[in-house]
Amino acid sequence: MDTPVQSAASKVNDVVSVERQGSMALVALNNPPVNAASQALRQGIHQAVSDLQKDPGIKAIGLYGEGRTFIAGADIREFGKPPQDPWLPDLCNFLENSETPIVCIIHGTALGGGLEVALSCHARIAVPSAKVGLPEVTLGILPGAGGTQRAPRLAGVAASLDMITSGKPVSAQKALESGLVDAVEEGAPRDLALKAAQALADGTLSHRKTGELDTDADQQAIEAYRKKLQKTQPLLFSPHRCVDAVEASTLPLADGLKKERSLFQDCMESPQRAGLIHAFFAERAVSKIPEAKETPRQIAKIGVIGGGTMGSGIATACLLAGFDVTLTERDQGGLDRGLATIAKNLDGAVKRGKLAADKRDQILSNNLSSAVELGALSEADLIIEAVFEEMDVKRSIFTELDKVAKQGAVLASNTSYLDINEIAAVTSRPQDVIGLHFFSPAHVMRLLEVVVADKTAPDAVATGFALAKKLKKVAVRAGVCDGFIGNRILSFYKKAADYMMMDGASPEEVDTAMTNFGFAMGPYQVYDLAGLDISWATNKRRAATRPAEERYSPILDRICEEGWFGRKTGRGFYIYDETGARPNPDALKIIDEERAKAGITPRKFTAEEIVSRFMTAMISEAIRVLEDGIALRPIDIDAVYLFGYGFPRFRGGPMHTADQIGAAELVKRIEAFAEEDSYYWQVPALLRQMAETGGTFAEKNKG
Ligand code: TC6
């Protein structure tokens, strides 16, 4: 009998190593942080498996990931660059055709190209906590390494369409039920790999061959998805190509793979791919701030001042993340309303399946307390003020907080526009004062602007970011100015929409043009949803300081004078009733009257012109926000708009869009618009410089 060969792991390259255990071989992947299938990983796997295939003593191979996960996908950073051998699709075909059978162990996540590698192996074992998925569609592409062909052969067409067009990962258990994995087992990946390789060699783990599909049910599922996606995602490119690719799984494998490849290339060339990948990195880039190395302060107890929509939403978000929350209000009536809103929000979380019903009861009885005086917040580690937008009210609250809050507590204001320096100045501890600007509904929207005032301590900033992580929000660092990043830009481009409305475009035309561009809602739909009274109050606040040269549209104020505040009153720019929303004819009458008063003969705006003016206005103010240092990098502005303002993800954000349009073209547009209003339309210095000397905002993200 041969003596079993045992070897310490030997390196194939920096990220792949091989260990021999008798007639079994283990191939370990170690490419932190997520074992992305970079060129080195692909090359290492290829090299390891081809060496092992040549060894007649090796009967089976176990492939597993070291660190926190199996392969989390192709290396996204390589997209858009010239492909380097071995290509992932070629590697997958090579693995599938290996004479020496291969089993892989999935722990952490096997996503995208990672799952495609797994599907090419001859068997798959997942640990119970593992997740598998094909999220390529969220990046504007499709599973291009055989996923659209091999998943249907293992899990069926309907289950694969669901996974591939939604991009959502599924649990190990679900993957087992659908046939994507062969077993779910507890254990360390290396141990499982050895055991499974042995079982594969023994024949106790079957080596599954896949067959061809072509049934009526499959064809029906394909047609159903095609119809559904045309309705739900008409603007997106890749989901439709995903369906086409899955349809090709009814062909012989080689033909299906060929079709998949060509559809994949179409997706790679689509600008949506670049926008969606930019959005993926934006979500992660924003946490790279100067204060990232600071140790955040410990937060367990949070105080929230104000039980309105925002305060209750913030309290809900904190409760859902496991914090103890004390809500305070001026009087019992306000407190009761706030507590009722929190209970309603938690009920909504139960209905959406985000929270178990018994957990909701526990939260309400154990983690939430309330009071009508600020003294109740003396134990809080973080206090978030969310009362209405009036500086005097905020100042008096912070003066009081300075007396009652414990030393070291972070004192935050949820103001959307006001000066945090002025608020901090009424306390004896400006280093603890910060802006935490949530977006409504605060327990749903992902954006959190962390507003850093002149004297805010670095560890208070780090605390804001740590809080966002716990709340599963995207925190973006912002400087102090009227409206910070998001609302400052919004205040500016809203005027561009209002000027178009004064000059002849209807609110509905503007909204339709912008929703067709990809926004979740048009500006007038947003006005109505947020409440016109809020914008009316801002208009009044700014009236005294509004420069005489600035053009002003009084339409919104006039609508508010009628008591129409948008959705909450059933009327605004639109009328809302059980039949849905339709343009408000009385608002249109006001618009006509105001045009006549201003001596304007209304003119026609094409959808293209509306988008051009709207986006150019948004981008030009975004550039000024960057010039003023209010945002750290262009990508921070993109994240604010993607996660807080319904900006179409496939367009990557305003600054990514600016790069697509090009600096020279933007300058040309602003100069043309400036012929009719040279006060509003001004070329930002940075844009002019970029138009003259070249350069992109993408480059500025790196610096
Ligand atoms: C595909 O596979 C296509 C195949 C067809 C080919 C023909 N590449 O999210 P985290 C980085 S498409 C490169 O904070 P988590 C990430 O940027 C791909 N880098 O961690 C971050 O870097 P930073 C399909 C990647 O534990 C760091 O890793 N796959 C990749 O919260 C940590 O990431 C996907 O779409 C990557 N693929 O979540 C999966 N993935 O520290 C995308 C991550 O320098 N990834 N990074 O900022 C994820 O969903 C999550 O990262 C996760 C881990 C669930 C794997």
Boltz pocket constraint, residues with backbone or C-beta under 6 A from the ligand:
constraints:
  - pocket:
      binder: B
      contacts: [[A, 33], [A, 34], [A, 36], [A, 72], [A, 73], [A, 74], [A, 75], [A, 76], [A, 77], [A, 88], [A, 89], [A, 109], [A, 111], [A, 112], [A, 113], [A, 114], [A, 135], [A, 136], [A, 139], [A, 142], [A, 143], [A, 144], [A, 145], [A, 284], [A, 285]]
      max_distance: 6.0
